[in-house]
Structures are given as structure tokens and as C-alpha cells.
Amino acid sequence: MEGQAAGQERLAYTLEEVQQLISASKGHLRNLINGGDLPARKSRRKTLILRSDLEAYLKGLPTA
């Protein structure tokens, strides 16, 4: 993502950032969160997805 120092990895992403990263709709992400497939955290008014949780979800998807 823009604005990150070289070699520095993000710990968490907003829903909007995850939408762009994996080309998913906000509704689909909300369904994953509400269904317990993708853990999310709240920070004030923002919903955050930990990088490690996103990676675990993606690794758990079936291969094509």
C-alpha cells in the first residue's frame, strides 16, 4: 500500500483496502465476517482485518 516504508508490513487493513487487495465486494466481505470465516476487529468506527487472518483465509481456499 502507498505510504509504507520499504520493508515495513501492515498489521491490519480496512474493509476498503481488503476489497481492493482481493477484488471482493464489501457485501461479500461482510458475509465472510458475519459467517465467522474471516475474523475482524473494530477500532472506533473502522472494521479492521489483521493481515495474518486474511492470509489464513486465503490459504484455506481451495486451489484452482
N, C-alpha and C positions, 0 to 999 in steps of 0.2 A: 504494500500500500504506500501511497505517496507520503512523504514527510517522515519516514522511518530512517533512522541512521543505519548505515551499512552494517550488516551482520546482526542487527537487533530484530528479534522476532516479536510479534504481537502476542500478548497473552489471551486477548479476547477480542471479539468482533461484534458489532451491532448487527441487527437483523438485516439492515440495508446492505452492509458490507458482505454478509454471508450470501445474500441474494445475488450479488454481483460475482462473488467468488465461484459459486457452484451453479449459476444460472437457474435459480429456483424462484418461484413466486413467494411473496410474503405469506399468502394463504397456505401454501404447501409447507413452508417452514413452521407456521403456527400449528398445523395439523401434526407435524412431527413432534413438536414440543408438547402439545396437549396429549398426544398419544404415548409420551414417555420415551420416544425413540431418539430424541435429541435434547439432552438436558440444557436448561437455560437458567440464567441468573438475572435478577433485577438490581439495577443501580439507579436509584431515584426513579426516573420515568423511562429509562432505557432498558431494553432487554438485551442481554449480552450472552454470547455463545463462546465458551472457552475454546481456544484453538485445539487443545487436547481432546475435548468432546467432539468437535467437528471432525477431527482426524479419525477418531474411533468410529464415528458413524459412517464415514466414507469407507473405511477399511472393512466394515461389516456388510457393505453392499455386495450383491453377487457380481461375479466377473462376467463380462460380456462375451 
